[in-house]
Amino acid sequence: AQTVTQSQPEMSVQEAETVTLSCTYDTSESDYYLFWYKQPPSRQMILVIRQEAYKQQNATENRFSVNFQKAAKSFSLKISDSQLGDAAMYFCAYRSAKVWGAQKLVFGQGTRLTINP
Amino acid sequence: NAGVTQTPKFQVLKTGQSMTLQCAQDMNHEYMSWYRQDPGMGLRLIHYSVGAGITDQGEVPNGYNVSRSTTEDFPLRLLSAAPSQTSVYFCASSRPGFRDRVNTEAFFGQGTRLTVV
């Protein structure tokens, strides 16, 4: 079974600075997808960024980028120019490519990010 | 476009009571899932379905029942509520990605906060 570990329960950063959230995972599979979800106080789960394991290039979405290290099974999220609206719980998630949909996501424990003005 | 709708948003139950958490999606997604979110544990998969009439257990299925009679609806039943089932419950849906490996993200409902006293 796959596992996802987020070792930082809480992180804080000054507004406009850069912060990196860590995620490691364990799997015996070679083909899979990784995701970062944002959960603001509204509880809504918002997809921030996704990475396909077969792609070596790190995914980027505006101020959000990942550092995907397949051999080390590491998938960190970097948020540049942090904004107050980035304050939320962030979850790292794994999906096997053996299933055709996203019905069996494996989540990490979450990291609560605080932005200091 | 409503997406994934969960009802109710909040619920308090007494130990031993039964109830059904409702989940409906209007995106014609074949795949649907139920997760529970607990502090320090992230989201854990309870049950999932890959189509009408087809369900399967996830990581933490005990104490919960599901059925899928239509593509749109995927209710979660608690037959005899226990304090250990106090949690936030999320329903999610997605579509098969065999034609499009990438575009299989999960869409989440707003969650149901359940307290069992």
Interface residues (C-beta under 8 A of the other chain):
Chain A: V4 Q6 P9 Y33 F35 S42 R43 Q44 M45 L47 R50 E52 F91 A93 R95 A97 W100 G101 A102 Q103 K104 L105 V106 F107 G108 Q109 G110
Chain B: H29 E30 Y31 M32 S33 Y35 G40 M41 G42 L43 R44 L45 Y48 S49 V50 G58 V88 F90 A92 S94 R95 P96 G97 F98 R101 V102 T104 E105 A106 F108 Q110 G111 R113
